[in-house]
Each structure stands twice: as structure tokens, then as C-alpha cells.
């Protein structure tokens, strides 16, 4: 494994998102001095926060990811500085992880317990599907075992780093075939195929085009389990930042990094401007870890490395948050509901290839207050709706300032039609995020999901965390290895730290700790 040469006593981490905080904790555990520089006034990065107050009280809104899987990776970060996650976070295991609802009126509860899910499948889809589910579960588990240590949780210096027994296992398992076709072999019922393949969209690829290896994402949420932190997803950033500060990290909130000072091929200092001040502050360092979006990081470094083909970006999303009256008993209410439209493959063609909005939307509807009532006022409901949409590279002509509010209103109509919201009810407030807003926040192509996971942007072919021409700069976050999502981002922080320290935790702290975190 290639590492940063020379002295690495003091490391500046740019960004207090989950990747930056994971990096910081692993560096602190290895004895490094760490300074974290964050442009916002709070930690979390993409796992952002918004407090909205109306006449009824205050709603605690998570503006980023709503699905937490693989909490043992959080445990690993805390363990790096001698802490346990239970001291900082109270995680609730969601059962079912999701409720999937379909255009024909049917619904399937997605349980992560094998027996419970097999029973659900047998009751709703029949014995053939139940047998297929058992085989699929074994396949997904074998995929995870083949991939995690050698490909996901590893620094890869070249394609030759892949060569080994786990690569042979992955090939034999069909990891380089197409995910959609592999899922079809197991499951005769199309509804189940959707449940176990829609996760490919997290990786920015349609299921029919995604590598079979990305079935590992389905493993994470349909087998390993889905969790929710009491206090909201924002609690993760708060907890990780608290542990880092207590372990000796200096965290500077409200500081925008303006440039890196270099001497030869080394970064010697980071310059930042505090909010409300025009005066730059220079912080000397021995190494720097950059966690912002790739174009921002490359701009700070003086330019992006050359690639044979330009980066391809994932689809984006329209996200609407609303404060609502508590739903009537007749409305379907679950923490996570995946509401599928009638269309399936056509939906991916619309948003990925044609740059159109979904004509028959499939939506992720989240009601976090069902798990943690403290997130919303009594008698009220915090409702969030995510609709995948084209990014600004695929659909540069969409006027989101005009289209966004109209589309949000249309989505509420869809919720009413699908019995996911009461008719005639008016939100007391709404907050809308569109690709225009993501782009204004510095996200390339107006997508919060970064570079897609095509074959040419996977593993050692993804933008690497070491930067050619700069010997002591390391990247972390969703744009680099291993990729997009909370688990990969946490792993990216550990991999970045290992590039600096030259070592990794000997006990893989926290691996398999999920059984210890539920309440």
C-alpha cells in the first residue's frame, strides 16, 4: 500500500462530514495531531440539519441521508479513540426496514430477519418466491464476504491489487455480470426484484446495467439491517465530532478553505477564512485530507488528474420536507415507505438517459417521527419525500426555479392518490431541494450522490484517494474510493487515515458489532 512519505505529525482535515470525522478519529487513534476545518457551523456534511419552527413548535429535519446501515463502521471510528458507540449514540433498529408499496395495491414489508422475511415472501408472493429468497439471501451474503475486506475496505493502488482469491470468488458469484439479470434468476415475482435491486440507483446506475457486485448494497439494508439514531441522522455527526474533540482534535466551524500553500510537491499549510471575516488564517500542516466534492478538492489542488473519459455523475433527487398535521389512521404510516409506480425500467431511462422527470414516480417517503417523536411537535408530523430526477449534466435545460415548486405540489398529489397522505391537508411549511440547490452547495452536476459507480468508476478505476503530483494530500468522501453511501464514506475516512499512518487497526474494531447497538 502506498502511503504519504515524510513527516505526518499534524494533519489538517478539510470538512467535518462523516468522511472527515472518520478520518480524524482514526488519525487521532494513531497518535496524530488533527485540525478539522469546516465551512458550516455544525458537523455532518451531507448529513445536514435544518430546524424549522411554526406555530406548533420545532421540527428537526435531516436534509441528507435517511437510511443508516452497517453501524459497526461507526463503532470502528469510535473505537479508534477508545470509545464505544453506545456512549455517544442511541440507535434504533427499524423492523421492517422498509415497507414497499406497489401500483397494484399490494405491499411487502422488508424484514432483515431471515425467517420473518421468508414468511412475508411466502404469504405475499408464494412458495417459489420464498425458495428464491433463501437462495438470494445466501448469494448476497457471499457477495458481501467476497467484497468487504478485499475491495470495499481496502486501499487499491492499481487494478492488479484486485488479483487474489476473493476476485476469483467474486467472478464465480457473478459479480461482474448484470445485477438485474442475476436477481431475476432468484426471484420470479417482479415486486421482489424491485425490492432487491432498486439500491443500484444509490450507486447511480440502473439495476439492468449495474454490476452484480453492487448487490452488496442490497445486503447492507435487507440483511444487515437499517437503523435510525435517536435525535435524527444529525446525531451521527454530533457524536463523531464530540469524540474527536474529546480525543484532542481542534475543530474550526464556520471556516471556508480558500487555498492550499505548497512547497514543491507538498502541502505545507491550509488557508481559511472565518465566517464574517475577510482575513485569511494560515494553518501549518504535515499532511492534508480533503473531503469536499471532487471538483472543489481538485480546484484546491490545482487541477483534476487526467482521465481517459470524463467522470459520469449519478442521478440527482428532488427532496421535499414538510410539517403536516398527524395523519389519520387510514393513511399508511411507516418510517420508510418505498412507493413504486407501475413503470420500472422506463423510469430509469427517463431520469438517466433522457433527462426527464419521472412520468410515473417511484418515491422514498420517510416519517422519522414514528421512531423518534421528539423530532416533531405533538400532534404534528415531519414528512420527507425523495424523488429521483436527472442531474444538471443530463438535463441542463430544466428551470428548477420554476419546475421545482410545481413538481413538489405534484408529488403531494401522488402521495394522496397512493394513500400516503390525507387529502385536503395543507402543510404548515415546506422546504424544497432540487438539483439547482445541490449545485449551489458545490455538488457536481447538481447531485448529492457524486460520481456514479459504472465499471470505469469502480474500485481502482474510481478517482483514487492519493493525488498524483501532491505527495501529502489524501482524498476522502463519496467521490473517491470506495464510493457513495454512509458505509463507504465511513470506510473512506479510515482508508485515508491509513494512507497517512501506514497501518490499519489490527482488530478491525467494531466489525460485527451491530448486535450490540440495538435498543
PyMOL commands that set and color helices and strands:
alter all, ss='L'
color gray80, all
select helices_A, chain A and resi 18-29+72-79+85-87+114-125+127-152+159-162+165-172+179-186+190-195+198-203+212-224+234-246+294-301+345-354+368-370+373-375+400-417+435-440+444-446+455-457+459-461+486-501+513-516
alter helices_A, ss='H'
color red, helices_A
select strands_A, chain A and resi 10-14+33-37+49-54+57-62+91-93+98-101+107-110+227-229+250-252+255-263+266-274+280-284+287-290+316-325+336-339+363-366+380-389+429-433+473-475
alter strands_A, ss='S'
color yellow, strands_A
deselect
rebuild
show_as cartoon
